[in-house]
């Protein structure tokens, strides 16, 4: 074996313990990181479950408020329509009352051509 080959062999052999130490350290970090990831996932799942439970418990109240709000809105709209219909009916009644005397006079003139005196 030449001197150069021995130097290369010695260098590669001296790196092996360092590489093994570094590999072991990286494996420990990987195990630790996996544990941290598992804890984070567990905490996130627990937080999500709590949030879902909170939202589910609030839904009936929210739906009730939305229902009441919608009913109030529909009642207001119905009242507006009633007022408009009432105003239109009153206008039609006034117009009919104003035309009634003309209608009576026309009917009388058709039945009694000389009219009323």
TORTI-782024 format. One record per residue (C-alpha): x, y, z; chain; residue in one letter; residue number from 1. Coordinates in nm, 4 decimals. Example, Ala and Ser with C-alpha at 12.3 -4.5 7.8 and 13.67 -1.06 7.14 Angstrom:
# residues 2
1.2300,-0.4500,0.7800,A,a,1 $
1.3670,-0.1060,0.7140,A,s,2 $
END
This chain:
# residues 117
0.0000,0.0000,0.0000,A,x,1 $
0.1386,0.3337,-0.0943,A,x,2 $
0.1747,0.6212,0.1389,A,x,3 $
-0.1015,0.8078,-0.0351,A,x,4 $
-0.3431,0.5143,-0.0016,A,x,5 $
-0.2594,0.4839,0.3666,A,x,6 $
-0.3278,0.8543,0.4212,A,x,7 $
-0.6615,0.8249,0.2428,A,x,8 $
-0.7479,0.5119,0.4414,A,x,9 $
-0.6551,0.6818,0.7681,A,x,10 $
-0.8576,0.9891,0.6758,A,x,11 $
-1.1639,0.7832,0.5829,A,x,12 $
-1.1282,0.5712,0.8973,A,x,13 $
-1.1010,0.8832,1.1118,A,x,14 $
-1.4247,1.0196,0.9580,A,x,15 $
-1.6254,0.7068,1.0367,A,x,16 $
-1.6580,0.7734,1.4123,A,x,17 $
-1.7510,1.1358,1.3418,A,x,18 $
-2.0104,1.0302,1.0854,A,x,19 $
-2.1537,0.7684,1.3207,A,x,20 $
-2.1731,1.0243,1.6011,A,x,21 $
-2.3430,1.2744,1.3706,A,x,22 $
-2.5815,1.0072,1.2391,A,x,23 $
-2.6775,0.9116,1.5952,A,x,24 $
-2.7312,1.2793,1.6813,A,x,25 $
-2.9507,1.3250,1.3721,A,x,26 $
-3.1552,1.0150,1.4621,A,x,27 $
-3.2096,1.1550,1.8133,A,x,28 $
-3.3190,1.4867,1.6625,A,x,29 $
-3.5552,1.3019,1.4299,A,x,30 $
-3.7124,1.1117,1.7211,A,x,31 $
-3.7444,1.4347,1.9201,A,x,32 $
-3.8936,1.6196,1.6209,A,x,33 $
-4.1428,1.3395,1.5589,A,x,34 $
-4.2460,1.3579,1.9247,A,x,35 $
-4.2913,1.7336,1.9026,A,x,36 $
-4.4917,1.6926,1.5806,A,x,37 $
-4.7131,1.4315,1.7460,A,x,38 $
-4.7745,1.6652,2.0424,A,x,39 $
-4.8539,1.9572,1.8104,A,x,40 $
-5.0949,1.7435,1.6090,A,x,41 $
-5.2605,1.6160,1.9260,A,x,42 $
-5.2987,1.9679,2.0639,A,x,43 $
-5.4344,2.0921,1.7301,A,x,44 $
-5.6862,1.8088,1.7147,A,x,45 $
-5.7974,1.8766,2.0726,A,x,46 $
-5.8276,2.2488,1.9983,A,x,47 $
-6.0237,2.1796,1.6807,A,x,48 $
-6.2563,1.9421,1.8658,A,x,49 $
-6.3161,2.2029,2.1357,A,x,50 $
-6.3822,2.4688,1.8714,A,x,51 $
-6.6254,2.2416,1.6861,A,x,52 $
-6.8073,2.1641,2.0125,A,x,53 $
-6.8262,2.5351,2.0920,A,x,54 $
-6.9647,2.6169,1.7483,A,x,55 $
-7.2123,2.3300,1.7656,A,x,56 $
-7.3408,2.4487,2.1030,A,x,57 $
-7.3781,2.8047,1.9689,A,x,58 $
-7.5640,2.7007,1.6528,A,x,59 $
-7.9150,2.6681,1.8022,A,x,60 $
-7.8932,3.0183,1.9498,A,x,61 $
-7.7570,3.1596,1.6253,A,x,62 $
-8.0248,2.9874,1.4208,A,x,63 $
-8.2894,3.1154,1.6617,A,x,64 $
-8.1642,3.4734,1.6288,A,x,65 $
-8.1514,3.4442,1.2511,A,x,66 $
-8.5031,3.3003,1.2506,A,x,67 $
-8.6354,3.5819,1.4699,A,x,68 $
-8.4599,3.8405,1.2548,A,x,69 $
-8.6067,3.6912,0.9368,A,x,70 $
-8.9551,3.6791,1.0893,A,x,71 $
-8.9264,4.0443,1.1963,A,x,72 $
-8.8103,4.1392,0.8483,A,x,73 $
-9.1000,3.9500,0.6886,A,x,74 $
-9.3475,4.1069,0.9301,A,x,75 $
-9.2180,4.4544,0.8378,A,x,76 $
-9.2504,4.3717,0.4681,A,x,77 $
-9.6022,4.2365,0.5225,A,x,78 $
-9.6987,4.5546,0.7062,A,x,79 $
-9.5634,4.7665,0.4197,A,x,80 $
-9.7658,4.5618,0.1717,A,x,81 $
-10.0784,4.5938,0.3933,A,x,82 $
-10.0338,4.9719,0.4137,A,x,83 $
-9.9875,4.9972,0.0373,A,x,84 $
-10.2915,4.7751,-0.0265,A,x,85 $
-10.4996,4.9734,0.2238,A,x,86 $
-10.3989,5.3029,0.0601,A,x,87 $
-10.4806,5.1642,-0.2847,A,x,88 $
-10.8188,5.0363,-0.1607,A,x,89 $
-10.9020,5.3741,-0.0043,A,x,90 $
-10.8045,5.5517,-0.3276,A,x,91 $
-11.0235,5.3168,-0.5320,A,x,92 $
-11.3146,5.3714,-0.2904,A,x,93 $
-11.2739,5.7519,-0.3154,A,x,94 $
-11.2585,5.7336,-0.6945,A,x,95 $
-11.5683,5.5087,-0.6993,A,x,96 $
-11.7545,5.7437,-0.4651,A,x,97 $
-11.6678,6.0412,-0.6884,A,x,98 $
-11.7932,5.8562,-0.9958,A,x,99 $
-12.1044,5.7215,-0.8258,A,x,100 $
-12.3161,6.0315,-0.8851,A,x,101 $
-12.2140,6.0344,-1.2538,A,x,102 $
-12.2995,5.6638,-1.2785,A,x,103 $
-12.6383,5.7140,-1.1111,A,x,104 $
-12.7166,6.0102,-1.3398,A,x,105 $
-12.6222,5.8022,-1.6455,A,x,106 $
-12.8351,5.5062,-1.5347,A,x,107 $
-13.1332,5.7330,-1.4604,A,x,108 $
-13.0951,5.9036,-1.7997,A,x,109 $
-13.1059,5.5641,-1.9689,A,x,110 $
-13.4164,5.4585,-1.7750,A,x,111 $
-13.5907,5.7933,-1.7529,A,x,112 $
-13.4914,5.9945,-2.0548,A,x,113 $
-13.6253,6.3222,-1.9213,A,x,114 $
-13.4044,6.2973,-1.6155,A,x,115 $
-13.4887,6.3904,-1.2619,A,x,116 $
-13.6184,6.7335,-1.1792,A,x,117 $
END
